[in-house]
Amino acid sequence: MSEYTEGDKKQDTHILHSMGYAQELERRMSSFSNFAISFSIICILSGGINSLGQATAGAGGAAIGIGWPLGCLISGIFALGLAQIGSAYPTAGGLYHWGSILGNRFTGWLSAWLNLLGLVTVLGAINVGTFYFFFGAFGPTFGIEDTLTHRVVFVAIITGLQAGINHFGIGLTAKLTDFSGYLIFATAILLTIACLIAAPGFDFARLFTFANYTGTEGAALVWPNSVSGVMAFLLGLLLPIYTITGYDASAHTSEETVKAAESVPRGMVSAVVWSAVFGYIMLCSFVLMIPNMDDAAKQGWNVFFWAMDAQMNPTVKSILYFLIFVSQLLCGLATVTSLSRMIFAFSRDKGLPASSVLAKVSPKYRSPVAAIWTGSLLAVLFVWFTSAITIAGTPAYSIVVSCTVIFLFLSFALPIALGLFTIGTAKWPNMGPWNMGIPAYRLIAVLAIISMIVIFFIGIQPPNDWALEITVGFLVLTGIVWFAFENRRFMGPPIGEAIAKRQAEIAAAEAAVGEK
């Protein structure tokens, strides 16, 4: 931050003004902080552990040894595409703005709704995962049971804590997510070392040995249908793909990041790279620690706790559990930040009900307070309602989470695909200081479209086969709402002359929050 000059500040503000927006939020995030918030949401100690059964109950060791890097590569393709756009248009709610400016009002509005739906449910899913980790690690000690009441109350408490911290401004939040970045690195290294010490041997061949446990005893709790070996491996890709996401947080906090046009793309890409590398080393060491892969598959979702109980020193295990739990709490904290900035950005262009309230920034804390608490409340309500009902014998929660991860990647893919046709044109004339070159971007965009098809295909397989109907139904409903209501009402972000007309509003908004 000491290198952030007055000239840098003027440049950041000028870019924001040129897009028609006021500097209402406070630029308190360094380049590292921008990286740390995405790294914290990815959190290999959250998705990488809580969803481990998707790999071990599917293709076995090869799902980690080969599947993890492949899945990370797929997620990384999206990160590269978004990074290039983010360097040209560094604004909060970036996906919404990009979808609009590279396409039209409808594609911007659709990007926003897909991303919002994804972020709300991902926040819920992260905190539900934290509940199940806490339940597995400390449940008996605290008398916690896996009931609807305990699950919802636990999620409501930690989500409220995360929202409360965000309420008091980006300064405190950035400090905690910076700490989270270091904590994830340190804990992943400690877990790796502990697993290697506890391993019965170093059978590296198991990392590249394919199996097919789908539909078998225990593994059926994760993958109920017996499928081909190829499909078992593809299903295992959901572990890295679902874990390595949330890097759009770097874009959502653009207006709070110094030198955003450079820091945001670097933050996105480096968060994916470091998560992929450290996650791979950590999970490979865990696979080496497992006593027997056949027995591991039988544990289903409980494979992590089963292996830790069987192999790990109890004191070391308890220390690691505590560190992992804190990392997962901070993962949710960072997700509240990302979600609230998306709500704020969409609302200031009147894209949501009660937009005038949701777009307000607290002059005292320089944070979008209403957006923070609204997003957090929606996440808790999502967990409550979907946990209470089932669809065709499968909990609605797991089906909806599968759908909305698809929605989240669709919100990534849409602006990237639009960029394929607009890069170098009047809609996107300049690449930004972080520049991979037009030919490279076009290649990334094509690969992102192909990757989206792969994610959609494996995301609608049993037990989430209802995800197809829900996804199609949502898209149909979205079309109806757009043509019946929003097409006449929603104007989208300012462009052209509308930006010039906003200058008085921009000055008034900045004066209201004390921006100098």
Backbone torsions as a table, in degrees:
resi	resn	phi	psi	omega
1	MET	NA	-27.6	-179.6
2	SER	-63.1	-22.3	-179.9
3	GLU	-88.0	2.2	-178.9
4	TYR	-85.2	101.0	-174.4
5	THR	-86.2	169.8	176.1
6	GLU	-61.8	-35.0	176.7
7	GLY	-65.1	-39.4	177.0
8	ASP	-62.5	-42.6	-179.6
9	LYS	-62.7	-43.7	179.4
10	LYS	-63.0	-38.1	179.9
11	GLN	-66.2	-44.4	177.5
12	ASP	-59.7	-44.3	-178.7
13	THR	-67.6	-39.9	179.1
14	HIS	-60.5	-43.9	179.0
15	ILE	-61.0	-42.8	-179.5
16	LEU	-65.9	-44.3	177.9
17	HIS	-61.2	-36.8	-177.8
18	SER	-67.2	-18.0	175.6
19	MET	-97.0	0.3	174.4
20	GLY	92.3	20.9	-175.8
21	TYR	-125.3	151.1	179.2
22	ALA	-89.5	154.8	175.5
23	GLN	-85.7	73.0	179.8
24	GLU	-83.8	-39.2	176.1
25	LEU	-76.5	161.4	-173.4
26	GLU	-103.1	130.3	-179.8
27	ARG	-80.8	92.7	-179.5
28	ARG	-120.2	0.3	-175.1
29	MET	-99.9	125.9	175.1
30	SER	-77.6	176.2	175.3
31	SER	-59.4	-40.5	178.6
32	PHE	-64.5	-39.8	179.8
33	SER	-62.5	-38.5	178.7
34	ASN	-65.5	-40.4	173.5
35	PHE	-63.3	-44.8	-173.0
36	ALA	-64.4	-33.6	-177.8
37	ILE	-69.5	-37.4	175.5
38	SER	-72.0	-41.3	178.4
39	PHE	-61.5	-36.2	179.8
40	SER	-69.8	-37.8	179.6
41	ILE	-72.7	-41.4	175.3
42	ILE	-57.4	-50.2	173.8
43	CYS	39.6	87.0	178.7
44	ILE	-61.5	-16.8	177.5
45	LEU	-85.3	-3.4	175.8
46	SER	-104.0	-80.3	-179.2
47	GLY	-61.3	-37.8	-177.6
48	GLY	-64.0	-26.8	179.3
49	ILE	-98.7	-48.3	-174.7
50	ASN	-66.8	-25.4	-178.8
51	SER	-107.7	16.2	-174.7
52	LEU	-59.5	-31.3	-179.6
53	GLY	-60.8	-23.8	177.8
54	GLN	-61.5	-28.8	179.1
55	ALA	-89.8	-52.8	-173.9
56	THR	-68.5	-26.1	178.4
57	ALA	-91.4	3.3	178.9
58	GLY	-112.4	-95.1	-176.6
59	ALA	-93.5	6.1	176.6
60	GLY	73.2	-145.5	-173.8
61	GLY	-58.6	-35.8	-179.0
62	ALA	-65.5	-23.5	177.5
63	ALA	-64.2	-25.5	174.8
64	ILE	-93.6	-54.8	-174.0
65	GLY	-59.1	-37.6	-180.0
66	ILE	-110.5	-40.6	-174.3
67	GLY	-68.9	-38.7	-178.5
68	TRP	-60.0	-53.0	179.2
69	PRO	-61.8	-33.8	179.2
70	LEU	-67.5	-45.3	178.3
71	GLY	-63.9	-38.4	177.3
72	CYS	-64.7	-36.5	177.1
73	LEU	-62.6	-41.4	178.3
74	ILE	-61.0	-48.0	178.7
75	SER	-64.1	-37.4	-179.5
76	GLY	-63.7	-29.8	177.3
77	ILE	-61.2	-44.1	178.3
78	PHE	-64.5	-40.8	-179.5
79	ALA	-61.6	-40.6	178.7
80	LEU	-63.7	-43.6	179.5
81	GLY	-62.9	-45.3	179.6
82	LEU	-67.7	-35.8	-179.6
83	ALA	-61.2	-42.1	-179.3
84	GLN	-64.4	-40.8	178.0
85	ILE	-69.5	-40.6	-178.0
86	GLY	-62.8	-29.0	177.6
87	SER	-69.9	-32.0	179.3
88	ALA	-81.4	-33.7	-175.7
89	TYR	-132.9	75.6	-177.8
90	PRO	-82.3	92.8	-178.8
91	THR	-141.1	150.7	175.4
92	ALA	-58.4	147.7	-176.7
93	GLY	64.3	35.1	-171.2
94	GLY	-49.2	-44.1	-176.1
95	LEU	-59.8	-39.0	178.7
96	TYR	-65.5	-46.5	-178.3
97	HIS	-64.9	-43.1	-178.7
98	TRP	-64.8	-42.6	178.9
99	GLY	-60.4	-32.0	-180.0
100	SER	-78.2	-49.4	-172.3
101	ILE	-73.3	-30.4	178.6
102	LEU	-88.5	-14.8	179.0
103	GLY	-125.4	-107.5	179.0
104	ASN	-153.5	-172.8	-177.5
105	ARG	-57.7	-41.6	-177.0
106	PHE	-66.4	-46.2	-177.8
107	THR	-66.6	-31.9	175.2
108	GLY	-67.7	-45.4	179.5
109	TRP	-63.1	-42.2	179.1
110	LEU	-65.7	-42.5	177.5
111	SER	-57.9	-42.1	-178.6
112	ALA	-63.6	-47.7	-177.0
113	TRP	-67.9	-39.2	177.0
114	LEU	-63.2	-43.2	-178.6
115	ASN	-69.2	-41.1	178.9
116	LEU	-63.3	-44.9	178.8
117	LEU	-60.8	-42.3	178.2
118	GLY	-63.3	-44.3	-176.5
119	LEU	-68.3	-40.8	178.7
120	VAL	-60.4	-48.0	-176.3
121	THR	-76.2	-30.3	174.8
122	VAL	-66.0	-40.2	174.8
123	LEU	-58.3	-46.4	177.1
124	GLY	-60.5	-43.1	-177.8
125	ALA	-66.2	-40.0	178.5
126	ILE	-61.0	-45.8	-177.5
127	ASN	-74.5	-28.1	171.2
128	VAL	-67.0	-41.3	175.9
129	GLY	-60.5	-37.8	177.0
130	THR	-65.1	-39.5	176.0
131	PHE	-59.5	-47.8	-177.1
132	TYR	-68.8	-31.7	175.0
133	PHE	-67.7	-45.9	178.6
134	PHE	-61.6	-40.5	178.5
135	PHE	-61.8	-45.8	-179.9
136	GLY	-69.1	-34.0	-176.5
137	ALA	-86.2	-41.8	-171.6
138	PHE	-129.4	2.9	-174.9
139	GLY	-50.5	-53.6	-178.7
140	PRO	-60.3	-35.2	-178.9
141	THR	-64.1	-39.6	-176.4
142	PHE	-101.0	4.5	178.4
143	GLY	68.9	27.9	180.0
144	ILE	-87.2	136.3	178.4
145	GLU	-118.1	157.7	179.2
146	ASP	-84.5	73.3	175.8
147	THR	-116.5	162.7	179.6
148	LEU	-59.1	-42.7	-178.1
149	THR	-63.6	-49.8	-179.2
150	HIS	-61.6	-40.4	-178.1
151	ARG	-64.8	-48.2	-176.7
152	VAL	-68.5	-41.8	179.9
153	VAL	-63.9	-43.7	178.4
154	PHE	-60.1	-48.1	179.9
155	VAL	-62.1	-41.3	-179.5
156	ALA	-63.6	-39.9	-178.6
157	ILE	-66.5	-49.5	-176.1
158	ILE	-72.4	-32.3	176.6
159	THR	-66.8	-39.6	176.5
160	GLY	-62.8	-39.6	176.8
161	LEU	-63.1	-44.3	179.5
162	GLN	-64.0	-40.4	178.1
163	ALA	-67.0	-40.2	-179.8
164	GLY	-61.0	-41.7	178.0
165	ILE	-64.7	-43.7	177.8
166	ASN	-62.4	-33.7	-178.8
167	HIS	-54.5	-38.2	-172.8
168	PHE	-85.0	14.0	169.3
169	GLY	106.9	162.3	-174.3
170	ILE	-71.8	-21.2	179.9
171	GLY	-60.0	-52.4	178.9
172	LEU	-66.0	-43.5	-179.7
173	THR	-60.7	-44.3	-179.4
174	ALA	-63.4	-39.2	177.6
175	LYS	-60.8	-41.9	-178.3
176	LEU	-72.1	-37.9	178.4
177	THR	-73.8	-30.0	171.4
178	ASP	-60.9	-47.1	177.4
179	PHE	-60.3	-39.6	179.3
180	SER	-60.3	-40.4	178.8
181	GLY	-58.7	-48.2	178.6
182	TYR	-65.5	-39.2	-178.1
183	LEU	-64.3	-41.0	179.4
184	ILE	-64.1	-45.0	176.8
185	PHE	-57.0	-51.3	-175.2
186	ALA	-64.7	-43.7	-177.6
187	THR	-68.6	-38.4	177.3
188	ALA	-62.1	-39.8	178.3
189	ILE	-67.0	-44.3	179.0
190	LEU	-62.4	-42.5	179.4
191	LEU	-64.6	-40.3	178.4
192	THR	-60.8	-49.5	-179.9
193	ILE	-61.7	-44.5	-179.2
194	ALA	-62.4	-40.4	179.4
195	CYS	-65.9	-41.3	179.9
196	LEU	-66.7	-37.4	177.1
197	ILE	-67.1	-38.5	-177.2
198	ALA	-82.8	-10.5	-176.6
199	ALA	-63.8	137.1	177.8
200	PRO	-68.1	-18.8	179.2
201	GLY	-177.3	178.1	-179.5
202	PHE	-114.2	74.0	-179.3
203	ASP	-87.7	78.4	-175.9
204	PHE	-64.4	-20.8	-179.5
205	ALA	-61.9	-29.7	-178.6
206	ARG	-65.8	-21.6	177.8
207	LEU	-71.1	-15.4	-177.8
208	PHE	-125.5	19.2	179.2
209	THR	-101.7	121.8	-179.8
210	PHE	-84.3	140.6	173.5
211	ALA	-137.0	177.8	175.1
212	ASN	-145.7	96.8	-177.3
213	TYR	-98.6	-0.3	-174.9
214	THR	-58.5	136.2	177.5
215	GLY	78.4	-0.8	-178.5
216	THR	-91.9	176.7	-176.8
217	GLU	-53.6	128.2	178.8
218	GLY	79.7	-51.9	179.7
219	ALA	-63.7	-23.9	-179.8
220	ALA	-64.5	-19.5	176.4
221	LEU	-67.0	-23.4	177.2
222	VAL	-98.5	-53.1	179.5
223	TRP	-121.0	93.8	-171.9
224	PRO	-69.1	-26.5	-177.1
225	ASN	-99.3	139.7	174.4
226	SER	-79.0	123.0	-177.7
227	VAL	-123.9	177.8	179.2
228	SER	-68.7	163.7	178.3
229	GLY	-61.6	-38.1	178.2
230	VAL	-63.1	-44.2	179.7
231	MET	-67.6	-34.9	176.7
232	ALA	-59.7	-41.1	178.5
233	PHE	-67.2	-42.4	179.0
234	LEU	-62.4	-40.5	178.4
235	LEU	-62.4	-35.5	178.5
236	GLY	-65.3	-20.7	177.9
237	LEU	-65.7	-18.1	178.8
238	LEU	-63.0	-28.9	178.6
239	LEU	-58.6	-59.2	179.4
240	PRO	-69.4	-36.2	-178.1
241	ILE	-65.1	-43.8	179.9
242	TYR	-73.1	-28.0	178.9
243	THR	-77.0	-47.8	-176.6
244	ILE	-85.2	73.9	175.4
245	THR	-148.2	175.4	-178.4
246	GLY	90.3	1.1	-179.7
247	TYR	-71.7	-7.5	173.2
248	ASP	-65.7	-11.1	176.2
249	ALA	-58.6	-33.3	177.4
250	SER	-59.9	-37.6	178.2
251	ALA	-74.0	-41.0	-177.5
252	HIS	-64.2	-25.0	178.7
253	THR	-101.5	21.1	-179.0
254	SER	-55.5	-41.4	-174.2
255	GLU	-76.9	-3.1	176.2
256	GLU	-113.8	6.3	-176.1
257	THR	-110.3	135.8	178.1
258	VAL	-75.4	145.5	-178.6
259	LYS	48.7	51.9	-169.8
260	ALA	-58.3	-37.5	-176.5
261	ALA	-62.5	-23.9	176.9
262	GLU	-101.4	-40.8	-174.4
263	SER	-70.0	-38.9	-175.7
264	VAL	-63.0	-54.0	179.8
265	PRO	-61.8	-38.8	177.8
266	ARG	-64.2	-39.5	179.8
267	GLY	-62.1	-45.1	179.4
268	MET	-59.9	-54.9	-172.6
269	VAL	-67.8	-44.0	-178.9
270	SER	-67.4	-32.3	176.8
271	ALA	-62.9	-40.4	178.4
272	VAL	-68.3	-44.8	-176.9
273	VAL	-62.9	-49.8	-177.6
274	TRP	-67.7	-36.4	176.7
275	SER	-64.7	-41.4	-179.9
276	ALA	-62.9	-46.0	-176.2
277	VAL	-69.1	-52.4	-178.1
278	PHE	-68.1	-35.2	177.4
279	GLY	-64.5	-39.0	-179.4
280	TYR	-65.1	-48.2	179.9
281	ILE	-61.4	-44.0	-178.8
282	MET	-63.8	-47.9	-176.3
283	LEU	-71.9	-34.0	176.2
284	CYS	-63.8	-40.6	178.5
285	SER	-65.4	-34.9	177.4
286	PHE	-65.7	-43.3	178.7
287	VAL	-61.5	-37.9	177.9
288	LEU	-65.9	-28.7	-179.1
289	MET	-77.2	-25.1	-176.0
290	ILE	-58.7	130.3	-178.5
291	PRO	-60.8	-42.2	-176.7
292	ASN	-155.5	129.4	-175.7
293	MET	-68.1	-34.7	178.1
294	ASP	-62.9	-43.4	178.5
295	ASP	-68.9	-34.0	178.8
296	ALA	-62.8	-41.2	179.7
297	ALA	-61.0	-34.8	-178.6
298	LYS	-68.0	-17.2	-178.0
299	GLN	-79.8	-12.8	-179.6
300	GLY	59.5	-128.2	-177.9
301	TRP	-70.7	-17.2	-173.6
302	ASN	-89.2	12.0	-171.2
303	VAL	-60.2	-36.3	-178.0
304	PHE	-64.3	-51.6	-178.1
305	PHE	-66.4	-36.0	177.8
306	TRP	-60.3	-47.5	-178.4
307	ALA	-69.0	-39.2	179.2
308	MET	-65.2	-41.5	177.7
309	ASP	-64.0	-36.4	-175.4
310	ALA	-77.2	-32.7	-168.2
311	GLN	-117.8	-25.5	-167.4
312	MET	-93.2	143.4	172.7
313	ASN	-58.7	131.5	-174.1
314	PRO	-57.1	-40.5	-179.2
315	THR	-68.3	-45.0	177.3
316	VAL	-61.4	-41.7	179.6
317	LYS	-59.9	-45.1	-178.5
318	SER	-64.0	-40.5	178.4
319	ILE	-63.3	-45.4	179.4
320	LEU	-63.4	-41.4	178.6
321	TYR	-59.3	-43.1	-179.6
322	PHE	-63.7	-45.8	-179.3
323	LEU	-64.0	-40.0	178.4
324	ILE	-65.1	-41.3	179.8
325	PHE	-61.9	-44.6	178.7
326	VAL	-62.6	-40.7	177.8
327	SER	-60.7	-40.2	179.9
328	GLN	-68.9	-36.1	175.2
329	LEU	-61.6	-43.3	-179.2
330	LEU	-71.9	-25.9	172.3
331	CYS	-60.8	-46.3	177.3
332	GLY	-64.6	-37.0	177.7
333	LEU	-58.7	-46.6	-179.8
334	ALA	-65.5	-34.1	-179.9
335	THR	-68.5	-36.5	174.8
336	VAL	-60.2	-41.0	177.8
337	THR	-59.7	-49.7	-178.2
338	SER	-61.6	-47.5	-179.4
339	LEU	-61.1	-45.4	-175.7
340	SER	-66.7	-34.4	178.4
341	ARG	-70.6	-31.7	176.2
342	MET	-68.0	-43.4	178.1
343	ILE	-61.8	-45.4	179.7
344	PHE	-59.3	-48.7	-175.5
345	ALA	-65.1	-42.6	-180.0
346	PHE	-66.8	-35.6	-176.8
347	SER	-72.3	-33.1	-178.1
348	ARG	-69.4	-13.6	171.0
349	ASP	-105.3	18.7	174.0
350	LYS	61.0	42.5	-179.7
351	GLY	-91.5	-8.1	-176.8
352	LEU	-128.2	157.0	170.3
353	PRO	-58.9	145.9	-179.3
354	ALA	58.5	34.9	-177.0
355	SER	-58.5	-36.0	-177.1
356	SER	-62.2	-31.2	178.0
357	VAL	-81.2	-46.1	-175.6
358	LEU	-67.0	-22.6	-178.5
359	ALA	-89.9	-1.1	-177.9
360	LYS	-75.1	141.7	176.7
361	VAL	-113.6	131.2	179.2
362	SER	-65.5	122.5	178.0
363	PRO	-62.6	-29.5	-177.4
364	LYS	-76.5	-45.8	-174.1
365	TYR	-104.2	-9.6	-178.3
366	ARG	55.7	38.3	178.2
367	SER	-128.6	150.5	178.5
368	PRO	-80.4	81.0	-169.1
369	VAL	-58.6	-48.8	-178.1
370	ALA	-62.4	-39.3	179.1
371	ALA	-65.6	-38.2	179.5
372	ILE	-60.8	-51.1	-175.5
373	TRP	-74.4	-32.4	177.8
374	THR	-66.2	-47.6	178.8
375	GLY	-61.1	-40.4	-179.9
376	SER	-66.4	-42.0	178.3
377	LEU	-63.3	-42.3	179.5
378	LEU	-61.9	-37.8	179.0
379	ALA	-64.9	-41.7	178.9
380	VAL	-66.9	-42.7	178.7
381	LEU	-63.6	-37.7	176.4
382	PHE	-59.2	-47.2	179.8
383	VAL	-62.4	-42.3	-177.7
384	TRP	-64.1	-53.5	-174.7
385	PHE	-66.3	-46.1	-175.4
386	THR	-74.7	-22.9	176.6
387	SER	-76.1	-20.1	-174.9
388	ALA	-88.9	-10.3	-177.0
389	ILE	-128.3	159.3	176.4
390	THR	-125.4	155.4	176.9
391	ILE	-125.2	115.3	179.8
392	ALA	53.8	39.3	176.8
393	GLY	84.6	-5.9	179.5
394	THR	-107.7	134.5	178.1
395	PRO	-54.0	131.5	-179.1
396	ALA	-59.7	-30.0	-179.8
397	TYR	-56.8	-50.6	-176.5
398	SER	-66.5	-34.1	178.9
399	ILE	-68.6	-45.4	-177.8
400	VAL	-66.4	-38.5	177.2
401	VAL	-60.5	-42.2	177.8
402	SER	-61.4	-42.2	179.5
403	CYS	-62.9	-44.7	-170.7
404	THR	-78.8	-22.0	169.3
405	VAL	-66.1	-37.2	173.4
406	ILE	-61.6	-44.3	178.8
407	PHE	-61.0	-40.2	-179.0
408	LEU	-61.9	-45.8	179.2
409	PHE	-69.7	-31.5	174.0
410	LEU	-62.6	-38.3	178.5
411	SER	-67.2	-26.8	173.7
412	PHE	-74.8	-45.8	-172.7
413	ALA	-67.2	-34.0	-174.4
414	LEU	-61.5	-55.2	178.7
415	PRO	-66.1	-32.4	178.1
416	ILE	-63.7	-43.8	179.1
417	ALA	-65.5	-39.6	177.1
418	LEU	-62.5	-37.3	178.6
419	GLY	-63.8	-28.3	178.3
420	LEU	-57.2	-35.6	-175.5
421	PHE	-98.0	-14.1	-174.5
422	THR	-112.2	-13.4	-178.5
423	ILE	-62.2	131.7	-177.6
424	GLY	85.0	0.4	178.4
425	THR	-103.9	-175.1	-179.4
426	ALA	-63.0	-28.3	179.7
427	LYS	-72.7	-31.3	179.6
428	TRP	-140.9	75.2	-174.0
429	PRO	-78.6	-29.7	-174.4
430	ASN	-121.5	140.2	-174.0
431	MET	-81.7	-23.8	-172.6
432	GLY	95.1	163.7	-175.8
433	PRO	-66.3	-27.4	174.3
434	TRP	-89.6	105.2	-164.8
435	ASN	-131.8	113.9	177.0
436	MET	-90.6	-9.4	-177.2
437	GLY	95.1	146.1	-176.2
438	ILE	-61.9	-46.5	179.6
439	PRO	-59.5	-41.6	179.9
440	ALA	-65.1	-41.1	179.1
441	TYR	-62.5	-43.0	-179.4
442	ARG	-61.6	-38.1	176.4
443	LEU	-63.7	-44.6	178.6
444	ILE	-60.8	-41.6	-179.2
445	ALA	-62.8	-42.6	178.0
446	VAL	-64.0	-43.5	178.9
447	LEU	-64.5	-34.4	177.9
448	ALA	-65.7	-40.0	178.0
449	ILE	-64.0	-44.0	177.6
450	ILE	-63.1	-42.7	179.8
451	SER	-63.5	-36.3	178.6
452	MET	-63.1	-39.2	178.0
453	ILE	-63.2	-42.2	178.8
454	VAL	-63.1	-46.5	-179.5
455	ILE	-61.2	-42.8	179.9
456	PHE	-63.8	-42.3	-178.4
457	PHE	-62.1	-49.6	-177.5
458	ILE	-78.0	-20.2	-179.7
459	GLY	-75.8	-13.3	-178.8
460	ILE	-109.8	15.6	177.2
461	GLN	-80.8	156.4	177.2
462	PRO	-56.0	143.0	8.3
463	PRO	-86.7	13.0	-177.1
464	ASN	-105.9	29.0	-177.1
465	ASP	-66.8	-19.0	174.3
466	TRP	-71.1	-12.3	179.8
467	ALA	-60.5	-31.8	179.2
468	LEU	-62.8	-51.1	-179.4
469	GLU	-61.7	-40.9	-178.7
470	ILE	-67.1	-42.3	179.8
471	THR	-63.4	-47.6	179.2
472	VAL	-63.2	-42.1	179.4
473	GLY	-61.7	-41.4	179.1
474	PHE	-63.9	-43.5	-178.9
475	LEU	-65.4	-37.6	176.5
476	VAL	-65.0	-45.9	178.8
477	LEU	-61.4	-39.6	178.6
478	THR	-60.5	-43.6	178.5
479	GLY	-62.1	-41.1	179.5
480	ILE	-63.4	-46.9	-179.0
481	VAL	-61.6	-40.3	-178.7
482	TRP	-64.0	-51.2	-175.4
483	PHE	-73.8	-28.9	-178.7
484	ALA	-83.2	-31.3	-173.0
485	PHE	-130.2	-60.7	-166.9
486	GLU	-69.2	-28.1	-178.4
487	ASN	-60.7	-31.8	-179.7
488	ARG	-88.2	-23.9	-172.4
489	ARG	-100.3	-43.5	-169.6
490	PHE	-83.6	123.2	-176.2
491	MET	-96.7	-16.3	-179.7
492	GLY	82.6	-176.6	179.2
493	PRO	-69.7	157.7	-178.4
494	PRO	-69.2	140.6	175.2
495	ILE	-139.9	156.2	175.7
496	GLY	57.4	-127.0	-175.8
497	GLU	-66.0	-26.0	-179.7
498	ALA	-61.9	-31.9	178.5
499	ILE	-65.9	-44.8	179.9
500	ALA	-61.9	-37.8	-178.7
501	LYS	-70.0	-16.0	-177.0
502	ARG	-88.1	-3.7	-171.2
503	GLN	-60.7	-38.2	178.2
504	ALA	-66.7	-40.6	177.7
505	GLU	-63.6	-39.1	179.7
506	ILE	-61.8	-46.8	-179.9
507	ALA	-61.7	-41.2	-179.8
508	ALA	-66.9	-41.1	-179.7
509	ALA	-65.0	-40.1	179.7
510	GLU	-70.0	-36.3	177.5
511	ALA	-65.3	-35.8	-177.3
512	ALA	-65.8	-27.7	-180.0
513	VAL	-104.5	4.4	176.7
514	GLY	79.2	22.3	178.4
515	GLU	-74.0	128.4	-178.2
516	LYS	-99.7	NA	NA
